[in-house]
Amino acid sequence: METYSFLRQLADSWALLAMFAIFVGIVIWAFRPGSRKVHEDIANIPFRHDDRPAASPGDDPAQ
């Protein structure tokens, strides 16, 4: 059996199965029960320092 045919059969069978298993594992890991707090914390990163006023276009950022 030549190398191309072997790699093609491997990719069509076991590699596809492995990629599907990795995908399912990532989805299960992302939606695990304890991850809600972590995802909410990460989603609120842009709003953590929202108490500072926004800079005006003419303001000097060095000040």
Secondary structure as UniProt FT lines:
FT   HELIX           3..10
FT   HELIX           11..15
FT   HELIX           16..30
FT   HELIX           33..35
FT   HELIX           36..43
FT   HELIX           45..47
FT   TURN            48..51
FT   TURN            57..58
FT   TURN            61..62
//
